Amino acid sequence: MHYPWWYVPFITSPMLIAVVSVLHIVVSHYAVGGGMFLAFETRFAYKTGNKNYLDYLYHHAWFFILITVVYGAITGVGIWWTIGLASPLATETLIHTFVFAWAMEYVFFILEIVSAFVFYYFWGRLTEKTHLLAANIYAFSAWMSLFIITGITAYMLNPGTIPSGQSMWSGFFNPQLIPQVLARTGGAFLLTSLYVYLHASFKVKDKELRNLIEKRSATPALWGAIFITVGGIGWYLMLPESAKAALAAASVLNVLMVLIFALTAAVFALMYFGPYRNPGWLSPGFAILFFICGFAAITTGEYVREAVRKPYIIYNDIMGNQIRAREIPGLRKIGYLEGGRWTYAWMKDNYPQVFNGESIDEKLLLELPEPEQLRIGELLFQYHCNDCHALREGYSPVGHMIRGWRPEMIRSTVMHPERAAFFMPPFAGTAEEAEILARFLEKLAPAHPKGMYYGNQH
């Protein structure tokens, strides 16, 4: 409504956010857990005088910086780029609401980068105390970045009962903060162990050193699995009622929830009975299998976390189609096309004949030729529906979803989508605009499949 629409064919713009975010999260978690791992293990290597282990940690630090600083920074910028285009209103709201928190996060991010480079590039040239200080600064800064970003994203799911207009911290310390911080910290521990296994299985040839790495790396993974489980339970208990209902209504999300805990339990059991109790299992194949299981658990968890927010992007504030909840009554009076800055400008340029002064005469929309009505219907679909639905092909294609529907079914759903499925945003336009959109969808829907029973055939 307040920004021009960024159309992404087939997968839709929100799914593009999901893809970029997942590619970033599996590395950003490693950036947190890996920093803690290097800090603890470097201290252990110094304390025990284990030069071989210290040499390995030096080589792992190069791998760590290459993955987290280079790849992580690129995908981090990619997230800002995609959310700024795909969800500009939500992005603007989060920036304005948490401007001081974002400033803090950027300070910690700079500390991360500087301390990471000092830790690696001055290896062997610093005193042991100074070297460990750089590692500890990095580990603390990375976890604080996780803490701050988690507080902001958790606010999107459940801001609690805090009325608007209070301090930033009222929204930051929301009911979802602690459960999600626990789960994400656990994910950081777990993924780090899997990254270490993956790296060590290809790089370490000495059996004794490899067994040490196995055993030392198993401990954070075991704690990570516990944190994920406890955080996941807390996350569910602190969900708003609508999010719990969306989770219960979507069978695929329930299957994915079971998958998350099953994979976490499997990794925990394999870690405990394998590397922790019986070192010697580590091989490239074993490490790759472990990494795939951990990758699947973390990414599935992120998908479920995002999916249950419907019908909102920011709970009780911004709907899934970039409309503020408080704007819907007004848009139903003046019209969706007139209420949006960019839809209004488009209509003014293309259909000045439907204007009565500076306002759109809604009744004149239905007097336009059919091709023009369909063109306006496509505009309404793009701005009102494309945030969740593709057209005929792609992610959640509305054409296939309404295949075989009678016209009255389409009109009823367009007028009150929240009654057809409670996790859909309500229609924010006039009855005339609903009719225009319904006519567009009628033309969009494919024919009923041949050979299928349809209606009263006798």
C-alpha positions in Angstrom: 0.0 0.0 0.0 2.7 2.5 1.0 5.4 1.2 -1.4 5.5 0.0 -5.0 5.2 -3.8 -5.2 8.2 -6.0 -5.9 6.9 -8.8 -8.0 9.0 -12.1 -7.9 7.6 -14.7 -10.3 7.0 -18.3 -9.3 8.4 -18.3 -5.8 6.9 -14.9 -4.6 9.0 -12.4 -2.7 8.4 -13.8 0.8 9.7 -17.2 -0.3 12.8 -15.4 -1.7 13.3 -13.9 1.8 13.0 -17.4 3.2 15.6 -18.8 0.8 18.2 -16.0 1.5 17.5 -16.1 5.2 18.1 -19.9 5.5 21.3 -19.6 3.5 22.4 -16.9 6.0 21.2 -18.6 9.2 23.1 -21.8 8.8 26.3 -19.6 8.7 25.3 -17.0 11.3 24.6 -19.7 13.9 28.1 -21.0 13.2 29.5 -17.5 13.6 28.1 -17.5 17.1 28.9 -21.0 18.2 32.2 -21.2 16.3 33.4 -18.1 18.1 32.6 -19.7 21.5 34.2 -23.0 20.4 37.5 -21.3 19.3 37.6 -19.3 22.5 37.1 -22.3 24.8 39.3 -24.7 22.8 42.2 -22.3 22.3 42.2 -21.7 26.1 42.2 -25.5 26.5 45.1 -26.0 24.0 47.2 -23.3 25.7 46.5 -24.7 29.2 47.4 -28.3 28.2 50.3 -27.3 26.0 48.8 -29.3 23.1 50.7 -27.8 20.1 49.0 -30.2 17.5 45.5 -29.1 18.7 46.6 -25.4 18.7 47.8 -25.8 15.1 44.5 -27.4 14.1 42.6 -24.5 15.7 44.6 -22.1 13.7 43.7 -23.8 10.5 40.1 -24.1 11.6 40.1 -20.3 12.4 40.9 -19.7 8.7 38.0 -21.9 7.6 35.8 -20.2 10.2 36.6 -16.6 9.0 36.2 -17.6 5.3 32.7 -19.0 5.9 31.3 -16.6 8.5 32.9 -13.2 7.6 33.0 -13.5 3.8 30.0 -15.7 3.0 28.1 -14.6 6.1 28.5 -10.9 5.4 27.3 -11.3 1.8 24.2 -13.2 2.7 23.5 -10.8 5.6 23.5 -7.9 3.1 21.3 -10.1 0.9 18.7 -10.3 3.7 18.5 -6.5 4.1 18.2 -6.2 0.3 15.4 -8.7 0.0 13.3 -7.7 3.1 13.6 -4.0 2.1 12.1 -4.8 -1.3 9.7 -7.6 -0.4 8.5 -6.3 3.0 9.3 -2.6 3.1 6.6 -1.6 5.6 7.5 -4.3 8.1 11.2 -3.4 7.7 10.5 0.3 8.2 8.5 -0.5 11.3 11.2 -2.6 12.9 13.9 -0.1 12.1 11.9 2.8 13.7 10.8 0.8 16.7 14.2 -0.7 17.5 16.6 2.0 16.1 18.7 2.0 19.2 18.9 -1.9 19.3 20.0 -1.9 15.7 22.7 0.6 16.5 23.9 -1.6 19.3 23.9 -4.6 17.0 26.1 -2.8 14.5 28.6 -1.9 17.2 28.8 -5.6 18.2 29.1 -6.6 14.6 32.1 -4.3 14.1 33.7 -5.7 17.3 33.1 -9.2 15.8 35.0 -8.4 12.6 37.9 -6.6 14.3 38.4 -9.2 17.0 38.1 -12.1 14.5 40.9 -10.6 12.3 43.0 -9.9 15.3 42.5 -13.4 16.6 43.5 -15.0 13.3 46.0 -12.7 11.6 48.0 -12.0 14.8 48.1 -15.7 15.8 51.6 -16.4 17.3 52.4 -12.7 17.5 50.3 -11.9 20.6 50.8 -13.0 24.1 48.6 -15.9 25.2 46.5 -13.6 27.4 45.9 -11.0 24.6 45.1 -13.7 22.1 42.5 -15.2 24.4 41.1 -11.8 25.0 40.5 -11.3 21.3 38.8 -14.7 21.1 36.5 -13.8 24.1 35.6 -10.4 22.7 34.6 -12.1 19.5 32.5 -14.8 21.3 30.7 -12.2 23.5 30.0 -9.8 20.6 28.7 -12.6 18.3 26.3 -13.9 21.0 25.1 -10.3 21.7 24.3 -9.9 18.0 22.3 -13.1 18.2 20.5 -11.9 21.4 19.6 -8.5 19.9 18.4 -9.7 16.5 16.4 -12.5 18.2 14.7 -10.0 20.4 13.6 -8.0 17.4 12.4 -10.9 15.3 10.7 -12.5 18.3 8.7 -9.3 18.7 7.3 -9.9 15.2 5.7 -13.1 16.5 4.5 -12.1 19.9 5.0 -8.5 21.1 3.0 -9.4 24.3 0.4 -7.1 25.7 2.6 -4.0 25.7 0.6 -1.0 24.3 2.2 0.9 21.5 4.1 4.1 22.4 6.1 2.7 25.3 9.8 2.2 25.4 11.7 0.1 22.9 12.7 -2.3 25.7 9.1 -3.1 26.4 8.8 -4.6 23.0 12.2 -6.1 23.0 11.7 -8.2 26.2 8.7 -10.0 24.8 7.3 -13.4 25.7 9.2 -15.1 22.8 12.6 -13.7 23.6 14.0 -16.2 26.1 12.7 -19.4 24.3 14.0 -18.2 21.0 17.4 -17.2 22.4 17.7 -20.6 24.0 16.8 -22.4 20.8 19.1 -20.3 18.6 22.0 -20.6 21.1 21.4 -24.3 21.0 21.4 -24.3 17.3 24.6 -22.4 17.3 26.3 -25.0 19.5 24.9 -27.9 17.5 25.8 -26.5 14.1 29.3 -25.6 15.2 30.1 -29.1 16.2 28.9 -30.3 12.8 31.0 -27.7 11.0 34.1 -28.8 13.1 33.4 -32.4 12.2 33.1 -31.6 8.6 36.3 -29.6 8.5 38.3 -32.1 10.7 37.2 -35.2 8.8 38.9 -33.9 5.7 41.9 -32.0 7.2 43.0 -34.1 10.2 45.0 -37.3 9.5 46.4 -37.9 13.0 44.1 -40.4 14.7 44.8 -39.2 18.2 44.1 -35.6 17.3 41.0 -36.5 15.4 39.7 -38.5 18.4 40.3 -35.5 20.7 38.5 -33.2 18.3 35.5 -35.6 18.2 35.2 -35.8 22.0 35.7 -32.1 22.6 33.3 -31.1 19.9 30.5 -33.5 21.0 29.9 -31.7 24.3 28.6 -28.4 22.8 26.4 -30.4 20.4 24.8 -32.3 23.2 24.1 -29.1 25.1 22.9 -27.6 21.9 20.3 -30.4 21.4 19.0 -29.9 25.0 18.8 -26.1 24.5 16.9 -26.5 21.2 14.4 -28.9 22.9 13.8 -26.6 25.9 13.6 -23.5 23.7 11.3 -25.2 21.3 8.9 -26.1 24.1 9.0 -22.6 25.5 8.5 -21.2 22.0 5.3 -23.2 21.6 4.0 -22.3 25.0 4.5 -18.6 24.3 2.8 -18.5 20.9 -0.2 -16.2 20.5 -3.5 -18.0 20.1 -3.7 -17.3 16.4 -0.2 -18.8 15.8 -1.1 -21.9 17.7 -4.3 -22.2 15.6 -2.3 -21.8 12.4 0.1 -24.5 13.6 -2.7 -26.9 14.4 -4.5 -26.2 11.1 -1.5 -26.9 8.9 -0.7 -30.6 8.8 2.6 -30.0 7.0 3.7 -27.8 9.9 2.9 -30.5 12.4 4.9 -33.0 10.3 7.8 -30.5 10.3 7.6 -30.0 14.0 7.9 -33.8 14.6 10.8 -33.8 12.1 12.7 -31.1 14.0 12.5 -33.0 17.3 13.2 -36.4 15.6 16.3 -35.0 13.9 17.5 -33.3 17.1 17.0 -36.5 19.1 18.8 -38.6 16.4 21.8 -36.2 16.4 21.9 -36.2 20.2 21.9 -40.1 20.3 24.5 -40.4 17.6 26.7 -37.8 19.3 26.4 -39.4 22.7 27.0 -43.0 21.7 29.4 -42.1 19.0 32.0 -39.3 19.3 31.3 -38.6 23.0 31.4 -42.1 24.4 33.3 -43.9 21.6 35.6 -41.6 19.7 36.8 -43.0 16.4 33.7 -42.7 14.3 34.7 -39.5 12.5 34.9 -39.9 8.7 33.9 -37.6 5.8 30.8 -39.6 5.1 29.8 -39.6 8.8 30.4 -35.9 9.0 28.4 -35.1 5.9 25.5 -37.1 7.1 25.6 -35.4 10.5 25.8 -32.0 8.9 22.8 -32.7 6.6 20.7 -33.8 9.7 21.7 -30.6 11.6 21.1 -28.4 8.5 17.6 -29.9 8.1 16.7 -29.4 11.7 17.8 -25.8 11.9 16.2 -24.7 8.6 13.0 -26.6 9.3 12.7 -24.8 12.6 13.2 -21.4 11.0 10.5 -22.2 8.4 8.0 -23.2 11.0 8.8 -20.2 13.1 8.1 -17.9 10.2 5.0 -19.8 8.9 3.0 -19.5 12.1 2.9 -15.7 12.1 -0.1 -15.7 9.7 -2.1 -13.6 9.0 0.5 -11.2 10.2 4.0 -10.1 9.4 4.2 -8.3 12.7 1.6 -9.7 15.1 -1.5 -7.4 15.6 0.1 -4.7 13.5 1.0 -5.4 9.9 -0.9 -8.0 7.9 0.7 -10.5 5.6 -0.1 -8.3 2.6 1.7 -5.2 3.9 -1.4 -3.5 5.3 -1.6 -2.2 8.9 -4.5 -3.8 10.7 -5.9 -0.4 11.8 -6.1 0.7 8.1 -8.5 -2.0 7.0 -11.8 -0.3 8.1 -10.8 3.0 6.3 -9.8 1.1 3.1 -13.1 -0.7 3.0 -14.8 2.7 2.9 -12.7 4.6 0.4 -11.4 1.6 -1.6 -8.2 -0.3 -1.7 -7.1 1.3 -5.0 -7.6 4.8 -3.7 -6.0 4.1 -0.3 -2.7 3.0 -1.7 -0.2 5.6 -2.9 1.0 3.5 -5.8 -2.3 1.9 -6.8 -3.9 5.4 -6.8 -1.2 6.8 -9.0 -1.5 3.8 -11.4 -5.3 4.2 -11.7 -4.9 8.0 -12.2 -2.5 7.5 -15.1 -4.4 4.6 -16.7 -8.1 5.1 -15.9 -8.8 8.8 -15.4 -12.4 8.2 -16.6 -13.3 6.4 -13.3 -12.4 9.4 -11.2 -14.9 11.8 -9.8 -12.7 14.8 -9.0 -9.8 13.4 -7.0 -11.6 10.3 -5.8 -12.3 7.0 -7.6 -16.0 6.4 -8.3 -16.1 2.7 -7.4 -19.3 2.0 -9.4 -17.6 3.2 -12.6 -15.1 0.3 -12.3 -17.8 -2.2 -13.1 -18.8 -0.3 -16.3 -15.3 -0.7 -17.8 -14.8 -3.2 -20.6 -14.0 -6.7 -19.4 -10.3 -6.6 -20.5 -9.8 -3.4 -18.5 -11.6 -4.9 -15.5 -9.3 -7.9 -15.6 -6.3 -5.7 -15.8 -7.4 -3.9 -12.6 -8.2 -7.3 -11.1 -4.6 -8.3 -11.7 -3.3 -5.1 -10.0 -5.6 -5.9 -7.0 -4.2 -9.4 -6.9 -0.6 -8.3 -7.1 -0.9 -5.9 -4.2 -3.4 -7.7 -2.0 -2.6 -11.4 -2.6 0.8 -11.9 -4.1 2.6 -11.7 -0.8 1.3 -15.3 -0.2 0.2 -16.6 -3.5 1.6 -17.0 -7.0 -0.8 -16.9 -9.9 -1.1 -20.3 -11.8 2.4 -21.7 -11.2 4.7 -21.4 -8.2 4.4 -21.1 -4.5 0.8 -21.6 -3.2 -0.7 -20.9 -6.7 -4.2 -19.4 -6.3 -5.2 -20.6 -9.7 -4.9 -24.3 -8.7 -6.3 -23.7 -5.3 -9.6 -22.5 -6.7 -9.7 -25.0 -9.6 -13.4 -26.1 -10.0 -14.8 -23.5 -7.7 -18.2 -22.0 -8.7 -18.3 -18.2 -9.2 -20.3 -17.7 -5.9 -17.6 -19.6 -4.0 -14.9 -17.3 -5.4 -16.9 -14.2 -4.6 -17.6 -15.3 -1.1 -13.9 -16.0 -0.4 -12.7 -12.7 -1.9 -15.2 -10.8 0.2 -14.2 -12.6 3.4 -11.0 -14.6 3.0 -10.6 -14.7 6.8 -13.8 -16.8 7.0 -12.6 -19.3 4.5 -9.2 -19.6 6.2 -8.7 -17.7 9.5 -4.9 -17.3 8.7 -5.7 -15.1 5.6 -5.8 -11.3 5.9 -9.3 -9.8 5.5 -10.1 -8.1 2.2 -9.3 -4.4 2.5 -11.4 -2.9 -0.3 -15.0 -2.1 -1.4 -17.6 -4.5 -2.7 -16.9 -3.3 -6.3 -13.2 -4.0 -5.9 -14.0 -7.5 -4.6 -16.2 -8.1 -7.7 -13.3 -6.9 -10.0 -10.9 -9.3 -8.2 -13.4 -12.2 -8.3 -13.8 -11.8 -12.1 -10.0 -11.8 -12.5 -9.8 -15.0 -10.4 -12.6 -16.7 -12.4 -10.5 -16.3 -15.6 -7.4 -17.4 -13.8 -8.7 -20.7 -12.5 -7.9 -23.8 -14.7 -10.7 -26.0 -15.8 -11.9 -28.8 -13.5 -9.8 -32.0 -14.2 -11.3 -34.3 -16.7 -12.6 -37.6 -15.4 -13.3 -36.1 -11.9 -16.8 -36.0 -10.4 -18.1 -32.5 -10.6 -21.5 -31.4 -9.4 -24.7 -33.2 -10.1 -24.0 -35.4 -13.1 -27.4 -37.3 -13.0 
